Amino acid sequence: MLFASLLAGQASGPYSIEATAGETLSYEMNLNQGTPLASLDWAWNSQNACFVEPRAEFFTGNNVFFRTEIPPYSTMIIRLIPKDKDANMSLYAYSGGHGALPPDLPSCVSCEADFKQERRYVGKAPQDHTRSVELRAVTRPYPVTIGVVGANGSTEGDFYLEVTVKKNR
């Protein structure tokens, strides 16, 4: 696994990261490098379908954005690992979007989100403090935007972002 610490002095993103097939790259960052979004309506818009309105509280803190690309015939696994196991952070990622960032995201190809589950679900292992989503590309590459966000208005917290790309063929 390769590890990189993104420059804390950079603007609040989006941070450009590299996703390389067959490797896991890890980036260290803090929520204080992001900003809250003015609106979350984009997420439950049917053109994005990232998360539903009743889950908005899990996405109200600072958003730190990352950009990369998923190669064709690949699966991208994105993991968020807060340094503090008690920190409540959420993760979302979308492919496509024509370079737009939320809340100005009119549509995307695919969007996935993970947040702290309030209860245990039958047949699923208990959730820990990490979050994970997967995106897939078939015949062509897609730009990918990743959002790490604090829940319940959180604006501070160190985390690791891991990006793994596996070839499907």
C-alpha atoms as an extended CHARMM CRD file, in Angstrom:
* protein
*
       169  EXT
         1         1  MET       CA              0.0000000000        0.0000000000        0.0000000000  PROA      1               0.0000000000
         2         2  LEU       CA              1.3210000000        3.4240000000       -0.9400000000  PROA      2               0.0000000000
         3         3  PHE       CA              0.7500000000        6.3020000000        1.4620000000  PROA      3               0.0000000000
         4         4  ALA       CA              0.6060000000       10.0310000000        0.7420000000  PROA      4               0.0000000000
         5         5  SER       CA             -0.1620000000       13.0250000000        2.8870000000  PROA      5               0.0000000000
         6         6  LEU       CA             -1.8950000000       15.7370000000        0.8770000000  PROA      6               0.0000000000
         7         7  LEU       CA             -0.6570000000       19.2510000000        1.4090000000  PROA      7               0.0000000000
         8         8  ALA       CA             -2.5490000000       20.9620000000        4.2210000000  PROA      8               0.0000000000
         9         9  GLY       CA             -1.8130000000       24.3530000000        2.6390000000  PROA      9               0.0000000000
        10        10  GLN       CA             -3.7440000000       23.6420000000       -0.5600000000  PROA      10              0.0000000000
        11        11  ALA       CA             -7.1030000000       25.2180000000       -1.2620000000  PROA      11              0.0000000000
        12        12  SER       CA            -10.1320000000       23.2630000000       -0.0780000000  PROA      12              0.0000000000
        13        13  GLY       CA            -10.0710000000       20.9720000000       -3.0720000000  PROA      13              0.0000000000
        14        14  PRO       CA            -10.9980000000       19.0870000000       -4.9650000000  PROA      14              0.0000000000
        15        15  TYR       CA             -7.7260000000       17.2950000000       -4.3590000000  PROA      15              0.0000000000
        16        16  SER       CA             -6.3920000000       15.3590000000       -7.3080000000  PROA      16              0.0000000000
        17        17  ILE       CA             -5.4330000000       11.8090000000       -6.3730000000  PROA      17              0.0000000000
        18        18  GLU       CA             -4.1400000000        8.9320000000       -8.4270000000  PROA      18              0.0000000000
        19        19  ALA       CA             -5.9230000000        5.6250000000       -8.7420000000  PROA      19              0.0000000000
        20        20  THR       CA             -3.7010000000        2.9000000000      -10.1230000000  PROA      20              0.0000000000
        21        21  ALA       CA             -4.9090000000       -0.5600000000      -11.1140000000  PROA      21              0.0000000000
        22        22  GLY       CA             -3.6840000000       -3.2670000000       -8.7580000000  PROA      22              0.0000000000
        23        23  GLU       CA             -2.6170000000       -0.8500000000       -6.0080000000  PROA      23              0.0000000000
        24        24  THR       CA             -4.0920000000        0.6070000000       -2.8410000000  PROA      24              0.0000000000
        25        25  LEU       CA             -3.2100000000        4.2390000000       -2.2320000000  PROA      25              0.0000000000
        26        26  SER       CA             -3.8190000000        5.8710000000        1.1400000000  PROA      26              0.0000000000
        27        27  TYR       CA             -4.1680000000        9.6040000000        1.7520000000  PROA      27              0.0000000000
        28        28  GLU       CA             -4.1870000000       11.3860000000        5.1120000000  PROA      28              0.0000000000
        29        29  MET       CA             -6.3700000000       14.4840000000        5.5680000000  PROA      29              0.0000000000
        30        30  ASN       CA             -8.5430000000       16.4510000000        8.0180000000  PROA      30              0.0000000000
        31        31  LEU       CA            -12.1470000000       17.5910000000        7.6480000000  PROA      31              0.0000000000
        32        32  ASN       CA            -10.9690000000       21.1430000000        8.3910000000  PROA      32              0.0000000000
        33        33  GLN       CA             -9.6350000000       21.2230000000        4.7990000000  PROA      33              0.0000000000
        34        34  GLY       CA            -13.2250000000       21.2260000000        3.4820000000  PROA      34              0.0000000000
        35        35  THR       CA            -16.3730000000       23.3200000000        3.6940000000  PROA      35              0.0000000000
        36        36  PRO       CA            -20.0580000000       22.5880000000        4.3600000000  PROA      36              0.0000000000
        37        37  LEU       CA            -22.4580000000       22.4840000000        1.4030000000  PROA      37              0.0000000000
        38        38  ALA       CA            -25.1520000000       25.1270000000        1.0210000000  PROA      38              0.0000000000
        39        39  SER       CA            -27.7060000000       22.4680000000        0.0600000000  PROA      39              0.0000000000
        40        40  LEU       CA            -28.0380000000       18.6960000000       -0.0150000000  PROA      40              0.0000000000
        41        41  ASP       CA            -30.9620000000       18.5750000000       -2.4830000000  PROA      41              0.0000000000
        42        42  TRP       CA            -28.6380000000       17.2660000000       -5.1960000000  PROA      42              0.0000000000
        43        43  ALA       CA            -28.1930000000       13.9680000000       -3.2980000000  PROA      43              0.0000000000
        44        44  TRP       CA            -31.8050000000       12.8160000000       -3.3830000000  PROA      44              0.0000000000
        45        45  ASN       CA            -32.4640000000       14.1920000000       -6.8620000000  PROA      45              0.0000000000
        46        46  SER       CA            -33.3960000000       11.1870000000       -9.0250000000  PROA      46              0.0000000000
        47        47  GLN       CA            -30.5790000000       12.0530000000      -11.4810000000  PROA      47              0.0000000000
        48        48  ASN       CA            -28.0310000000       11.3470000000       -8.7030000000  PROA      48              0.0000000000
        49        49  ALA       CA            -29.7640000000        9.1180000000       -6.1150000000  PROA      49              0.0000000000
        50        50  CYS       CA            -26.8060000000        9.2380000000       -3.7480000000  PROA      50              0.0000000000
        51        51  PHE       CA            -28.5930000000        9.1550000000       -0.3850000000  PROA      51              0.0000000000
        52        52  VAL       CA            -32.1140000000        9.8920000000        0.8200000000  PROA      52              0.0000000000
        53        53  GLU       CA            -33.3070000000       13.0640000000        2.5410000000  PROA      53              0.0000000000
        54        54  PRO       CA            -33.9240000000       11.4120000000        5.9500000000  PROA      54              0.0000000000
        55        55  ARG       CA            -30.1570000000       10.7000000000        6.1010000000  PROA      55              0.0000000000
        56        56  ALA       CA            -29.1470000000       14.3470000000        5.5270000000  PROA      56              0.0000000000
        57        57  GLU       CA            -27.8290000000       14.7510000000        9.1010000000  PROA      57              0.0000000000
        58        58  PHE       CA            -24.9500000000       12.4130000000        8.2210000000  PROA      58              0.0000000000
        59        59  PHE       CA            -23.7570000000       14.8200000000        5.4890000000  PROA      59              0.0000000000
        60        60  THR       CA            -24.0340000000       18.2950000000        7.1050000000  PROA      60              0.0000000000
        61        61  GLY       CA            -20.3910000000       18.8950000000        8.1310000000  PROA      61              0.0000000000
        62        62  ASN       CA            -17.3610000000       19.8990000000        6.1040000000  PROA      62              0.0000000000
        63        63  ASN       CA            -16.9860000000       18.1590000000        2.7380000000  PROA      63              0.0000000000
        64        64  VAL       CA            -13.4820000000       17.3440000000        1.5190000000  PROA      64              0.0000000000
        65        65  PHE       CA            -13.4830000000       16.5080000000       -2.2070000000  PROA      65              0.0000000000
        66        66  PHE       CA            -11.0840000000       14.3000000000       -4.1320000000  PROA      66              0.0000000000
        67        67  ARG       CA            -10.9310000000       13.6580000000       -7.8820000000  PROA      67              0.0000000000
        68        68  THR       CA             -9.5440000000       10.6920000000       -9.7510000000  PROA      68              0.0000000000
        69        69  GLU       CA            -10.4460000000        8.4280000000      -12.6710000000  PROA      69              0.0000000000
        70        70  ILE       CA            -11.6010000000        4.8390000000      -12.7960000000  PROA      70              0.0000000000
        71        71  PRO       CA            -10.0420000000        2.8820000000      -15.6800000000  PROA      71              0.0000000000
        72        72  PRO       CA            -12.1860000000        0.7660000000      -18.0170000000  PROA      72              0.0000000000
        73        73  TYR       CA            -13.0980000000       -2.7470000000      -16.8620000000  PROA      73              0.0000000000
        74        74  SER       CA            -12.3500000000       -1.8670000000      -13.2360000000  PROA      74              0.0000000000
        75        75  THR       CA            -13.8560000000       -1.7430000000       -9.7670000000  PROA      75              0.0000000000
        76        76  MET       CA            -12.8010000000        1.0860000000       -7.4560000000  PROA      76              0.0000000000
        77        77  ILE       CA            -13.0640000000        0.4220000000       -3.7290000000  PROA      77              0.0000000000
        78        78  ILE       CA            -12.9670000000        3.5830000000       -1.6150000000  PROA      78              0.0000000000
        79        79  ARG       CA            -12.5410000000        3.3620000000        2.1610000000  PROA      79              0.0000000000
        80        80  LEU       CA            -12.7690000000        6.1170000000        4.7510000000  PROA      80              0.0000000000
        81        81  ILE       CA            -10.9830000000        5.3970000000        8.0310000000  PROA      81              0.0000000000
        82        82  PRO       CA            -11.3460000000        8.0770000000       10.7260000000  PROA      82              0.0000000000
        83        83  LYS       CA             -8.3060000000        8.1710000000       13.0510000000  PROA      83              0.0000000000
        84        84  ASP       CA            -10.6460000000        8.5770000000       16.0300000000  PROA      84              0.0000000000
        85        85  LYS       CA            -12.8650000000        5.4890000000       16.1960000000  PROA      85              0.0000000000
        86        86  ASP       CA            -15.6030000000        7.6000000000       17.8130000000  PROA      86              0.0000000000
        87        87  ALA       CA            -15.6490000000       10.1670000000       14.9740000000  PROA      87              0.0000000000
        88        88  ASN       CA            -18.8310000000       10.1190000000       12.9030000000  PROA      88              0.0000000000
        89        89  MET       CA            -17.8900000000       10.6390000000        9.2540000000  PROA      89              0.0000000000
        90        90  SER       CA            -19.6380000000        9.7230000000        6.0300000000  PROA      90              0.0000000000
        91        91  LEU       CA            -18.4530000000        8.9030000000        2.5320000000  PROA      91              0.0000000000
        92        92  TYR       CA            -19.9100000000        9.2720000000       -0.9440000000  PROA      92              0.0000000000
        93        93  ALA       CA            -18.4830000000        8.8870000000       -4.4250000000  PROA      93              0.0000000000
        94        94  TYR       CA            -19.8840000000        9.3420000000       -7.8950000000  PROA      94              0.0000000000
        95        95  SER       CA            -18.7240000000        8.6720000000      -11.4330000000  PROA      95              0.0000000000
        96        96  GLY       CA            -19.4160000000       11.0650000000      -14.2710000000  PROA      96              0.0000000000
        97        97  GLY       CA            -20.9100000000       14.4140000000      -13.3660000000  PROA      97              0.0000000000
        98        98  HSD       CA            -19.0860000000       16.4040000000      -16.0770000000  PROA      98              0.0000000000
        99        99  GLY       CA            -16.6940000000       17.9090000000      -13.5160000000  PROA      99              0.0000000000
       100       100  ALA       CA            -19.4810000000       19.3760000000      -11.3680000000  PROA      100             0.0000000000
       101       101  LEU       CA            -19.2230000000       19.4190000000       -7.5820000000  PROA      101             0.0000000000
       102       102  PRO       CA            -22.1330000000       19.2820000000       -5.1580000000  PROA      102             0.0000000000
       103       103  PRO       CA            -24.3970000000       21.0810000000       -4.6270000000  PROA      103             0.0000000000
       104       104  ASP       CA            -24.2180000000       21.9880000000       -8.3460000000  PROA      104             0.0000000000
       105       105  LEU       CA            -24.3560000000       18.3890000000       -9.5680000000  PROA      105             0.0000000000
       106       106  PRO       CA            -27.2430000000       18.0380000000      -12.0530000000  PROA      106             0.0000000000
       107       107  SER       CA            -26.5920000000       14.3350000000      -12.7940000000  PROA      107             0.0000000000
       108       108  CYS       CA            -24.0280000000       11.5550000000      -12.5820000000  PROA      108             0.0000000000
       109       109  VAL       CA            -23.5990000000        8.0260000000      -13.9120000000  PROA      109             0.0000000000
       110       110  SER       CA            -23.5190000000        6.3190000000      -10.5220000000  PROA      110             0.0000000000
       111       111  CYS       CA            -23.4010000000        7.4800000000       -6.8870000000  PROA      111             0.0000000000
       112       112  GLU       CA            -22.8330000000        5.4540000000       -3.7190000000  PROA      112             0.0000000000
       113       113  ALA       CA            -22.8150000000        6.5710000000       -0.0720000000  PROA      113             0.0000000000
       114       114  ASP       CA            -21.9860000000        5.0250000000        3.3080000000  PROA      114             0.0000000000
       115       115  PHE       CA            -22.7550000000        6.4950000000        6.7210000000  PROA      115             0.0000000000
       116       116  LYS       CA            -23.1490000000        5.3230000000       10.3040000000  PROA      116             0.0000000000
       117       117  GLN       CA            -26.0630000000        2.9260000000       10.5230000000  PROA      117             0.0000000000
       118       118  GLU       CA            -28.3580000000        3.6970000000       13.4170000000  PROA      118             0.0000000000
       119       119  ARG       CA            -29.2830000000        0.0750000000       13.9470000000  PROA      119             0.0000000000
       120       120  ARG       CA            -28.0140000000       -3.3790000000       13.1090000000  PROA      120             0.0000000000
       121       121  TYR       CA            -29.4920000000       -5.1610000000       10.1160000000  PROA      121             0.0000000000
       122       122  VAL       CA            -30.2510000000       -8.8830000000       10.0510000000  PROA      122             0.0000000000
       123       123  GLY       CA            -27.6860000000      -10.7570000000        8.0210000000  PROA      123             0.0000000000
       124       124  LYS       CA            -25.1000000000       -7.9380000000        8.1070000000  PROA      124             0.0000000000
       125       125  ALA       CA            -22.0410000000       -7.8000000000       10.3340000000  PROA      125             0.0000000000
       126       126  PRO       CA            -22.0240000000       -4.9790000000       12.8990000000  PROA      126             0.0000000000
       127       127  GLN       CA            -20.6580000000       -1.7570000000       11.4290000000  PROA      127             0.0000000000
       128       128  ASP       CA            -17.3860000000       -0.3250000000       12.7090000000  PROA      128             0.0000000000
       129       129  HSD       CA            -16.0740000000        3.2420000000       12.3190000000  PROA      129             0.0000000000
       130       130  THR       CA            -14.9220000000        2.7570000000        8.6940000000  PROA      130             0.0000000000
       131       131  ARG       CA            -16.9990000000        3.5430000000        5.6150000000  PROA      131             0.0000000000
       132       132  SER       CA            -16.7100000000        1.9910000000        2.1640000000  PROA      132             0.0000000000
       133       133  VAL       CA            -18.2200000000        2.3560000000       -1.3210000000  PROA      133             0.0000000000
       134       134  GLU       CA            -17.5410000000        0.7440000000       -4.6970000000  PROA      134             0.0000000000
       135       135  LEU       CA            -17.8390000000        2.1290000000       -8.2280000000  PROA      135             0.0000000000
       136       136  ARG       CA            -17.4850000000        0.1950000000      -11.4760000000  PROA      136             0.0000000000
       137       137  ALA       CA            -16.5260000000        1.0540000000      -15.0480000000  PROA      137             0.0000000000
       138       138  VAL       CA            -17.1120000000       -1.2140000000      -17.9980000000  PROA      138             0.0000000000
       139       139  THR       CA            -15.9520000000       -0.1980000000      -21.4780000000  PROA      139             0.0000000000
       140       140  ARG       CA            -14.6470000000        3.3020000000      -20.8100000000  PROA      140             0.0000000000
       141       141  PRO       CA            -13.0010000000        5.2790000000      -18.0130000000  PROA      141             0.0000000000
       142       142  TYR       CA            -15.0080000000        7.7130000000      -15.8950000000  PROA      142             0.0000000000
       143       143  PRO       CA            -14.0100000000       10.6780000000      -13.7750000000  PROA      143             0.0000000000
       144       144  VAL       CA            -14.6990000000        9.9660000000      -10.0910000000  PROA      144             0.0000000000
       145       145  THR       CA            -15.4170000000       12.5010000000       -7.3570000000  PROA      145             0.0000000000
       146       146  ILE       CA            -15.1400000000       11.4120000000       -3.7190000000  PROA      146             0.0000000000
       147       147  GLY       CA            -16.6390000000       13.3180000000       -0.8070000000  PROA      147             0.0000000000
       148       148  VAL       CA            -15.6030000000       12.7660000000        2.8050000000  PROA      148             0.0000000000
       149       149  VAL       CA            -17.9700000000       14.6070000000        5.1280000000  PROA      149             0.0000000000
       150       150  GLY       CA            -18.5050000000       15.0970000000        8.8240000000  PROA      150             0.0000000000
       151       151  ALA       CA            -21.8580000000       14.0070000000       10.2460000000  PROA      151             0.0000000000
       152       152  ASN       CA            -24.0190000000       16.2780000000       12.3750000000  PROA      152             0.0000000000
       153       153  GLY       CA            -22.1590000000       19.4210000000       11.3080000000  PROA      153             0.0000000000
       154       154  SER       CA            -18.6800000000       18.1490000000       12.2160000000  PROA      154             0.0000000000
       155       155  THR       CA            -15.8770000000       20.3090000000       10.8040000000  PROA      155             0.0000000000
       156       156  GLU       CA            -12.8010000000       18.6730000000       12.3590000000  PROA      156             0.0000000000
       157       157  GLY       CA            -11.2940000000       15.1970000000       12.3360000000  PROA      157             0.0000000000
       158       158  ASP       CA             -8.3110000000       13.3580000000       10.9010000000  PROA      158             0.0000000000
       159       159  PHE       CA             -8.9410000000       10.5090000000        8.4820000000  PROA      159             0.0000000000
       160       160  TYR       CA             -7.3320000000        8.2040000000        5.9530000000  PROA      160             0.0000000000
       161       161  LEU       CA             -8.8240000000        7.7360000000        2.5040000000  PROA      161             0.0000000000
       162       162  GLU       CA             -7.8780000000        4.4680000000        0.7800000000  PROA      162             0.0000000000
       163       163  VAL       CA             -8.4620000000        3.9360000000       -2.9320000000  PROA      163             0.0000000000
       164       164  THR       CA             -8.0410000000        0.4870000000       -4.4840000000  PROA      164             0.0000000000
       165       165  VAL       CA             -8.5580000000       -0.3140000000       -8.1580000000  PROA      165             0.0000000000
       166       166  LYS       CA             -9.0860000000       -3.8970000000       -9.2820000000  PROA      166             0.0000000000
       167       167  LYS       CA             -9.2570000000       -4.9150000000      -12.9210000000  PROA      167             0.0000000000
       168       168  ASN       CA            -12.4110000000       -6.8540000000      -13.8380000000  PROA      168             0.0000000000
       169       169  ARG       CA            -10.8010000000       -8.4870000000      -16.8740000000  PROA      169             0.0000000000
